[in-house]
Amino acid sequence: MEKELIINSTPTDVEIALLENGKLVELHYQKTSNNFSVGDIFLGKVQRLTPGLNAGFVDIGHKKGAFLHYSDLGTKIRSVVKFTQQVTTGAMNTPSLDNFEIEPETHKSGKIDQVLHKRQNLLVQIFKEEISTKGPRLTCEITIPGRYLVLTPFNDVVAVSKKIANNEERKRLKVLIESIKPKNFGVIVRTAAEGKKVADLHEELTLMQNKWEDMFRNMHKAEAPAKLMSELDKTSSLLRDLLTDSFNRIVINEKDLYQSIRGYLSSIAPERLSILQLHKGPRPVFDTHNITRQIQASFGKTATMSSGAYLVIESTEAMHVIDVNSGHKTSSSNADEAALKVNLEAAEEIARQLRLRDIGGIIIIDFIDLRNQDHKKLLQDTMRDAMKKDRAQHTILPLSKFGLMQITRQRVRPEVKIDTSEVCPTCSGTGKMNAPSLIINDIERDLEYIQRTHANSKVKLVVHPFLQAFLTQGAWFRSKQWKWYLSNFKWVDIKADSSYHLTSYKFFENDDEIRLGPTS
């Protein structure tokens, strides 16, 4: 599979498009003025506790209080609280946790007011951006991610990605990391670490330890709220998480960002620098790579597939509903086979739409009814295979007896919504327009003025084909065109243009537009 990352940078934001085999599958936006990103670590101050929700609100300098639920405190919360208190008061002078005594774990069914109190300083990390009216969501399970590893303080667990299937490789990585990791730090081994040498993993572990030390220095005797460590910008974090051997091109349209990404890429994967390109040319980078057209075709209530079948996507506050329709182009002598074919195509498109729109929460899919049990099993397997490329955590349930499939998908960021509709230029979005008969009055009024002021000019009128037929139809003594000639003895050439709207028209003199009346 070929993967491409196309980046369009403007003074106010950065648009990032991920293509797989030329098809748009993910679209990310980053405002250049955004100071709060998923992964940022803060020294926050507890504003208030809400025992009814078993949660609290923490001041991290955001305009809205950040939400912290008890389930997101983690079992090591007592150690986090102790570490925060010792560092901010100056009682702890080293970032090393070698001599730090880990506190007993908390119970998952505990109460937040038994662990935290109002106006308490607390080390927190953003793991969900603000969505709708809700502020950012926080966790106290701190992680420092790298390309191959993730560093997790206050525990000694080494976990290896389940996507590394080879048991010998899993054992090798676990033994290796356990031998080099610092005390009281856990490590998660990512899929990208498979087959990597000791030197590569040790180098990244050292870099992550350096980040922890920088965070410690920023935190030492700091006053809340304060940002202690920033996550990478969106582009760099995507490269860190996605960059594999299947990537064959990264295109950037802005020179400064190109140099920045080139520097980051040289530090994490210098052998892949050749895939980085600076876009040059008069056309916008998204137009050149056919992304603009794909955006216009992929967003909206209806998503059409190549067979003519289509999806209808509706969203509510609580869930998203997707209806699969066969479309009028789909035909087959075998109804069961036709339904299966449409459903399998829809499963691939739904998986793409969930990634592209970043839809999270509960998704209900109404597939076309299948009677054959083997067909139902094949549809479920196809849906799971299509969703394997989705980095968001998700759960797919089997088809219900009503033919519905339920999916839950991790909701980290607001859903990507792009309005691809346009205001009707004829009615200006009102849903109403002047009666067509009145357009003839407008044309004749403008024509009378032109024939007075451009007496010796050859005039051409360009209109919609329907209007052209109305003006020229009938016998010579009945058509509007001949009536105009007989009243002034000046012939008006009337041409049809299907790009014009029904009530639009333009007059031309020697191919130059005469600016009168409405325009298309």
Order of alpha helices (4+ residues) and beta strands (2+ residues): beta-beta-beta-beta-beta-beta-alpha-beta-beta-beta-beta-beta-alpha-beta-alpha-beta-alpha-beta-alpha-beta-alpha-alpha-beta-beta-beta-alpha-beta-alpha-beta-beta-alpha-beta-alpha-alpha-beta-beta-beta
